[in-house]
């Protein structure tokens, strides 16, 4: 990885960093065709696409029973790791459950209540790697929220990954389907002979999955449109370049389109991180994927003139994962508002959040962290406001309501209040 100065970036280079393109637009048309075919042909389309895209002849689309068996069949070490991670994720999300409330405001009894969605679909990616962790991150907050039926779709295989299936079971999913990609999102959204339709589809995926979520949005709700993994490391001269590089390489391992960036105000640190990234990438099993990700236009090691410039870059970047490895990490965090999930200090690797520390790893990408947070219990509940006024409270507001209603030309609104004071609503 080459070191570049933040101040010397061209407009095009800055755009590559700040307008990270997940490539969704390029696949919108074929994804639209997939979604339409699944709506029309149901399971037939799912089996056809499994052969075309996954080279798998799918028998049973529903593999719920297989997930239950997988829990007993995986190695004890894997099972214990899944259980530990699930417990931590559940504990964190239980802190997010909102409480109903009702209060008196001078005769106005006002409040808010929360109710879970009834049916939710979770996409657990497969493809070039298995992601049991994504099953935990999608299913657990939904079940904590009180969702009655949580279905999981994961790509088909001749031998489905037992760790993923076991994780789905531990998380508490009610149904499991072996279907991947855009067709999985379509099946969850609209239903097939086997797959029951849901109210909301959540979970990460490749650009085909993301494009499919965009296509079904409006017919069902989604969490958000997420692209490839992103990491921004903010480092000063106290950071260990080897540890910074380890995080960069780890996130680059996800996808060739991953965006991995380190920005620092120390030249020696920048050079050492760049060198360590190259060395460590060569040692990893997925070296080709890592090297391609590190070489893309949205990745690199950047040298800033000051920590203030580092902070400005980080705020504009709005990273999915923000790692701060610096002497004043807390102070730097106070100056950065936009990030999906933050990792403070040398002993907080992003992989901890990917798997087991507790916070959700389904996070906004492409700068969406400027306006949205990661997957949470909030995504699985809806709120209703409640209001109850007595006669005196309505009387106090009578003139305000009627004046505004008539100013808007809505006479009936005003009269709906006045009638309660002319003998019709004692």
KABEL-V804887 format. One record per helix or strand. SS is the DSSP state (~ for helix, > for strand). FROM is the first residue (numbers start at 1). TO is the last residue. If there is no record, write none. Layout:
# KABEL-V804887
((SS/FROM/TO) (SS/FROM/TO))
This chain:
# KABEL-V804887
((>/3/5) (~/6/8) (~/11/18) (~/25/41) (~/43/54) (>/62/62) (~/64/73) (~/76/94) (>/101/105) (>/108/116) (>/119/124) (~/132/145) (>/149/154) (~/162/171) (>/175/178) (~/181/190) (>/200/202) (~/207/216) (>/217/217) (>/220/222) (>/230/235) (~/241/252) (>/259/264) (~/267/283) (~/287/295) (>/300/303) (~/307/317) (>/321/325) (~/329/334) (>/341/344) (~/350/355) (~/368/370) (~/377/380) (>/381/389) (~/391/407) (~/411/421))
